[in-house]
Amino acid sequence: MDPDGAGEDSGPRGEGRRGGARGEGRAERRGEGRGRGRGGRHGFGRPGGWQNADLPAADDAQSWFEGRLPEGWFSSVEVSADREEIVVFGTLTGEAADRAQAEGRISRFREETRETRIQIAEEAQARYGRKVSWGARSGEVGELFTHLSVPVMTRLRQPERQVLDTLVDAGVARSRSEALAWAVTLVGEHTETWLSGLRDAMSEVDKLRSQGPEL
């Protein structure tokens, strides 16, 4: 477990970097396992393995963090959530003269705010049933302190495996799993409008399901 409670360090756009202070990881683990998702009122999730109905809604996470974060930490903050994780990525107040100074400001923020971030993460985990990861940006430099790396099982036929192997052979990725993650990221970047519409539609289905009779 990495210092801020999720996994491995990386930049916001795949600028990988492993490591971090081990002591923070032990402290963050105190909050793990709390706030697990509550069962949906009908006791089942969506077909196809989607289990969002079994988790507390996180559609107000942006507003909650904006209200909970101490004033002066960030000039702006972006909060994103999926079934396993909430990522809080903030832009530090003030300007940095150059890249080195920006990296120093981010490092200082991470160290000075560690205990408070752990406390906020525990509160959010109890509220939303998800792990919390943190990141910060100063100028053009951004660093995601921690994040979850969640294994996803899948079966691929030979033509699909050949696509992944091509990416590995070309040096785009180091392994099939990394190539698959790269492909998913690329698809997400080019289909964001469609995906947003799909998420909105699923949200409406959840609302209608919650209004149905108890079984």
C-alpha positions in Angstrom: 0.0 0.0 0.0 1.4 3.4 -1.0 1.6 6.4 1.3 -1.7 8.0 0.6 -3.8 4.9 0.7 -4.3 3.5 -2.8 -1.5 1.9 -4.8 1.4 3.3 -6.8 2.5 6.8 -7.6 2.0 8.1 -11.1 1.6 11.3 -13.0 -1.9 12.4 -14.2 -1.1 11.2 -17.8 0.7 8.0 -17.1 4.0 9.7 -15.8 4.7 6.6 -13.7 6.7 6.8 -10.5 6.7 4.3 -7.8 7.6 4.9 -4.2 6.8 7.2 -1.3 7.0 7.3 2.4 6.0 4.0 3.9 4.8 5.4 7.2 1.9 7.2 5.5 0.8 3.9 4.0 0.4 2.4 7.5 -1.6 5.3 8.7 -3.8 5.3 5.6 -4.6 1.6 6.1 -6.4 2.5 9.3 -9.2 3.8 7.1 -9.3 0.8 4.8 -12.3 -1.5 4.9 -14.6 1.2 6.3 -17.7 2.4 4.6 -18.1 -0.6 2.4 -21.0 -0.2 -0.1 -24.4 -0.9 1.2 -26.6 -3.4 -0.6 -29.1 -2.0 -3.1 -32.8 -2.0 -2.1 -33.5 -4.9 -4.5 -30.3 -6.8 -3.6 -28.9 -7.1 -7.1 -26.8 -5.1 -9.5 -27.0 -4.5 -13.2 -26.7 -7.3 -15.7 -23.2 -7.8 -17.1 -21.5 -7.5 -13.7 -22.2 -3.9 -12.9 -22.7 -3.5 -9.2 -23.2 0.2 -8.9 -26.6 -0.4 -7.3 -24.8 -2.0 -4.3 -22.7 1.1 -3.6 -23.6 4.5 -2.1 -24.1 7.1 -4.9 -21.1 9.3 -5.4 -22.7 11.9 -7.7 -22.3 14.6 -5.0 -18.6 13.8 -4.3 -17.4 16.9 -6.1 -19.5 19.2 -3.9 -18.7 17.3 -0.8 -15.0 17.6 -1.3 -15.2 21.2 -2.2 -17.0 21.8 1.1 -14.7 19.6 3.1 -11.2 20.6 1.9 -9.5 23.2 3.9 -9.5 26.7 2.4 -6.2 27.6 0.8 -5.2 24.1 -0.4 -6.4 24.4 -4.0 -7.5 27.2 -6.4 -9.6 24.5 -8.1 -10.3 20.8 -7.6 -11.5 18.0 -9.8 -13.1 15.0 -8.3 -13.8 11.8 -10.3 -15.3 8.5 -9.1 -15.9 5.0 -10.2 -16.9 1.8 -8.4 -13.6 1.4 -6.6 -12.0 4.8 -6.2 -12.5 8.5 -5.8 -9.6 10.6 -7.2 -9.2 14.1 -5.8 -6.9 16.2 -8.0 -6.3 19.8 -7.1 -4.5 22.8 -8.5 -2.2 24.4 -5.9 -2.7 28.1 -5.2 0.1 30.5 -6.3 2.5 30.3 -9.3 5.7 28.4 -9.7 8.8 30.0 -11.4 9.9 26.8 -13.1 9.4 23.1 -13.2 11.7 22.4 -10.3 9.9 24.8 -8.1 6.6 23.3 -9.1 7.8 19.8 -8.2 9.1 21.2 -4.9 5.7 22.8 -4.1 3.9 19.6 -4.8 6.2 17.6 -2.6 5.9 20.1 0.2 2.1 20.0 -0.1 2.1 16.2 0.0 4.1 16.1 3.2 2.5 18.9 5.1 -1.1 17.8 4.4 -0.7 14.1 4.9 -2.5 13.7 8.2 -5.4 15.9 7.2 -5.7 14.1 3.9 -5.8 10.7 5.7 -8.6 12.0 8.0 -10.6 13.4 5.0 -10.1 10.1 3.1 -11.5 8.1 6.0 -14.6 10.3 6.2 -15.1 10.0 2.4 -14.6 6.2 2.5 -17.3 5.9 5.2 -19.6 8.1 3.2 -19.1 6.7 -0.3 -17.7 3.2 0.3 -14.7 3.8 -2.0 -10.9 4.4 -1.5 -9.7 7.9 -2.0 -6.6 8.9 -4.0 -5.0 12.3 -4.1 -3.1 14.4 -6.7 -1.9 17.9 -7.1 -0.9 20.2 -9.9 1.3 23.3 -10.0 1.7 25.1 -13.3 2.4 22.5 -16.0 3.5 19.9 -13.5 1.0 17.4 -12.1 1.5 14.4 -9.8 -1.0 11.7 -8.8 0.3 10.6 -5.4 -1.5 7.3 -5.3 -4.1 5.3 -7.2 -5.7 1.9 -7.2 -4.5 -0.7 -9.7 -7.5 -3.0 -10.1 -7.2 -6.3 -12.0 -9.8 -6.9 -14.6 -10.3 -10.5 -15.9 -11.1 -10.8 -19.6 -11.0 -13.4 -22.4 -9.5 -12.3 -25.7 -9.5 -14.2 -29.1 -6.4 -14.4 -31.1 -7.0 -11.3 -33.3 -7.6 -9.2 -30.2 -4.4 -10.7 -28.6 -2.5 -9.9 -31.7 -3.5 -6.2 -31.3 -2.0 -6.2 -27.8 1.1 -8.0 -28.9 1.7 -5.5 -31.7 1.6 -2.7 -29.1 4.0 -4.6 -26.9 6.4 -5.3 -29.9 6.3 -1.7 -31.0 7.3 -0.5 -27.5 4.0 1.3 -26.8 3.4 -1.0 -23.8 5.6 -3.3 -21.7 3.0 -6.1 -21.4 -0.4 -7.2 -22.6 -2.1 -5.8 -19.5 -0.4 -2.4 -20.0 -1.4 -2.5 -23.7 -5.0 -3.2 -22.8 -5.0 -0.2 -20.3 -3.5 2.0 -23.0 -6.2 0.9 -25.5 -9.0 1.6 -23.0 -7.5 5.1 -22.3 -7.4 5.8 -26.0 -11.0 4.7 -26.5 -12.1 6.8 -23.6 -10.4 10.0 -24.9 -12.1 9.6 -28.3 -15.6 8.6 -27.1 -16.0 10.8 -24.0 -19.3 12.4 -25.3 -20.8 9.0 -26.0 -19.7 7.6 -22.6 -21.1 10.6 -20.8 -24.4 10.0 -22.4 -24.3 6.4 -21.5 -23.5 7.2 -17.8 -26.4 9.7 -17.7 -28.8 7.0 -19.1 -27.6 4.5 -16.5 -28.2 7.1 -13.8 -31.8 7.5 -14.9 -32.2 3.7 -14.8 -31.0 3.6 -11.2 -33.5 6.3 -10.3 -36.4 4.4 -11.8 -35.3 1.2 -10.2 -35.1 2.9 -6.7 -38.7 4.1 -7.2 -40.0 0.6 -7.8 -41.7 -1.6 -5.2 -39.8 -3.7 -2.7 -39.4 -7.4 -3.6 
